[in-house]
Amino acid sequence: MSVLDKVKGMLKGHESQASQAVDKAGDMIDDKTGGKYASQVDMAQDQAKKQLGVDDQAPPPVDGGQSA
């Protein structure tokens, strides 16, 4: 079992907190670098979320998008 698999297992049920942590780390890097590498940091954040399985994609509506 790889380290990444172990981390994924520990994050089970805490996906939103993991996503927030990735965002906060990226914001800290942007702050320290004055935003000089913002596009690279954004790509790294997206890749980290994909690797951890915590994409910020909103799930599709349960009712097929139709409101009552």
C-alpha positions as CSV (number, residue, x, y, z in Angstrom):
1,M,0.0,0.0,0.0
2,S,1.4,3.3,-1.0
3,V,1.6,6.4,1.2
4,L,-1.0,8.1,-1.1
5,D,-3.4,5.2,-0.6
6,K,-3.0,5.5,3.2
7,V,-3.7,9.2,3.0
8,K,-6.8,8.6,0.9
9,G,-8.0,6.1,3.5
10,M,-7.5,8.6,6.3
11,L,-9.4,11.3,4.4
12,K,-12.5,9.2,3.9
13,G,-15.4,11.2,5.1
14,H,-13.3,14.4,5.4
15,E,-13.1,15.4,1.8
16,S,-14.3,19.0,2.3
17,Q,-11.7,19.5,5.0
18,A,-9.0,18.2,2.8
19,S,-10.1,20.4,0.0
20,Q,-10.0,23.4,2.3
21,A,-6.5,22.5,3.5
22,V,-5.2,22.4,-0.1
23,D,-6.8,25.7,-0.8
24,K,-5.4,27.3,2.4
25,A,-1.9,26.0,1.5
26,G,-2.1,27.4,-2.0
27,D,-3.3,30.8,-0.6
28,M,-0.4,30.8,1.8
29,I,2.1,30.2,-1.0
30,D,0.4,32.9,-3.1
31,D,0.7,35.3,-0.2
32,K,4.4,34.5,0.4
33,T,5.3,34.9,-3.3
34,G,3.1,37.9,-3.9
35,G,1.0,36.0,-6.4
36,K,3.9,35.7,-8.7
37,Y,3.3,32.0,-9.3
38,A,-0.5,32.0,-8.9
39,S,-1.2,30.0,-12.1
40,Q,1.3,27.3,-11.2
41,V,-0.1,27.2,-7.6
42,D,-3.6,26.8,-9.0
43,M,-2.5,23.9,-11.2
44,A,-0.8,22.3,-8.2
45,Q,-3.9,22.7,-6.1
46,D,-6.0,21.1,-8.8
47,Q,-3.6,18.2,-9.2
48,A,-3.4,17.6,-5.4
49,K,-7.2,17.5,-5.2
50,K,-7.3,15.0,-8.1
51,Q,-4.7,12.8,-6.5
52,L,-6.5,12.9,-3.1
53,G,-9.9,12.4,-4.8
54,V,-11.4,15.6,-3.4
55,D,-12.3,17.5,-6.5
56,D,-14.3,20.7,-5.9
57,Q,-16.8,19.5,-8.6
58,A,-20.3,19.9,-7.3
59,P,-22.3,16.6,-7.6
60,P,-25.1,16.6,-10.1
61,P,-28.5,17.5,-8.7
62,V,-30.4,14.5,-7.3
63,D,-33.7,15.4,-9.0
64,G,-32.1,15.8,-12.4
65,G,-32.0,19.6,-12.1
66,Q,-35.7,20.1,-11.9
67,S,-37.1,22.2,-9.1
68,A,-40.5,21.4,-7.5
